[in-house]
Amino acid sequence: MRISNKIYSLFFVWLLLFSNANAKISISPNYPFFNSMKSDSQQFIISGNATFNKVFVCAPREAYAWIVNSGISIVDFNKNGLNDIPFTAADDTVIYWSYSWPGRVYIASQTSPGSFQCIAITNSDKDTPYGITILDYDFDGYLDLVYASARSNGIYRLKNWGSNFFSESQITQGAGFPNHVAVRKLNVGYGIAVLYTDENFRLYEYNLSTNSINTLNTSCREGLAVGDINGDGLQDVVCGSGSGFYTNDGKGYLYYQLNSNNGWSQVYQLSSVYGRWHGIALGDLNKDNKLDVVSCRGDDDRVYVFYNNGGNPPIFTLITSISTGADFTECEVRIADIDCDGDYDIVWTNGYDFVQSGPSIGWIENNTWINRVIEIGTYQVYGAAVGYVNSDKKPDIVAGLRNNLYIYYNTTNVSDASCAPITPVDIPEGFEINAEIEVKGKEIKFILNRNINDKLDIFDVSGKKLWTYYINGQQLIFRIPNSGVYIVRLRDKSYKVVVK
């Protein structure tokens, strides 16, 4: 999302000031601490069969508080046993027709249950701090951050030293306007790769171990999700060539690209509709152990659901699109079990630029695909975090209503045990694969703890390979014709099988 037209710049500033004249605005006077508070301002919300308690946290800058994230987003940064919330925030400035958003990365650090201290963890302003993602770069147990600063054209790492102290370094740059950022854990050794899109139609992968950068494609510009969509144990990428704001040149398609031990595949087109696609999320919506794709569009204010039919490359089918009643621009989507009924629902936010009507935050119930409004007020909301802010296991929602950060505590009257886990797709490469083997006569049933797309090699005790079987899913049934002792090998694991 970028405003480049000079007339739009002045109009945008006027629109922000006019439409938010009564908003709470507090400017952070000093680095690093902004505000320490326990809010008594609460609002109870009923949204379908889910309920929320809306609580104000802080407003460190004038223009925005964004949570444009990927993967796990609400975590404990300082090891005090309480989860914290990273976000970006900025002011707006127009100087000689030049538009900028000077700002920083912040953490809403939870000092005691329900009490937060909003801390700037970067020591200087960057222009338009944007997407953020969480990783443990050096595997020291403290979670670090990587973020994009769009108009500064940089990707930065924030090393966590503990006690809410971070050091910042630029690791690479974009093609002019980097925006969404995600992390891919490599399946070899010590590596972590950062993926990020740029509005100048680039998807990059930066390897933090080798300090090397690779251009994966020149198709994608905004929207990014990482997950194993073809079940081979390696994390793939889904991204988009659209943009939520641009009315003339902002249309495009959804794409995906597959990772393999031999490198990245060609770019596959996922959507057939040419539109202003923006936010993207992955999750198993129909419980078939395959990652489905959810996205939203800024030109029709709808959320789209694509089921993963499997295959390599996988085939996706659009099964529904849902009208939200919102005014989408840079809309974003997340996946979580909001009503705690055991399946994954969809959370949406409306966007930032020129949002003029309709609700700002909502969720869509799985299977019925009924749209539920959470935030009925019209605010500019760019992204949301979904996770566990308090000690229960009901997914809470955190979002910036323009520049004011709020928590929507999930107070749905159900048992925590009924909620599906909050991170259904956060399975890094190298995830431990365990197998259970059942032998009935000469029939072998091979059952895995997760969906994969790979092969099984069968050896005799001398090490001679006898057969190869292919598995796409969580189990495979095959026959061994002769009695004896055999070795079944899957990747780097071997299993002994005795056939009588």
Secondary structure, 3 states (H helix, E strand, C coil): CCCCCHHHHHHHHHHHHHHCCCCCCCCCCCCCEEEEECCCCEEEEEECCEEEEEEEEECCCCCEEEECEECCCCECCCCCCCCEEEEEEECCEEECCEEECEEEEEEEEEEECCEEEEEECCCCCEECEEEEEEECCCCCCCCEEEEEECCCCEEEEEEEEECCEEEEEEEEECCCCEEEEEEEECCCCCCEEEEEEECCCEEEEEECCCCEEEEEECCCCEEEEEECCCCCCCCEEEEECCCCCCCCCCCECEEEEEEECCEEEEEEECCCCCECEEEEEEECCCCCCCCEEEEEECCCCEEEEEEEEEECCEEEEEEEEEECCCCCCCCEEEEECCCCCCCCEEEEECECCCCCCCCCEEEECCCCCCEEEEECCCCCECEEEEECCCCCCCCEEEEEECCEEEEEEECCCCCHHHCCCCCCCCCCCCCCCCEEEEEECCEEEEEEEEEEEEEEEEEECCCCEEEEEEEEEEEEEEECCCCEEEEEEECCEEEEEEEC
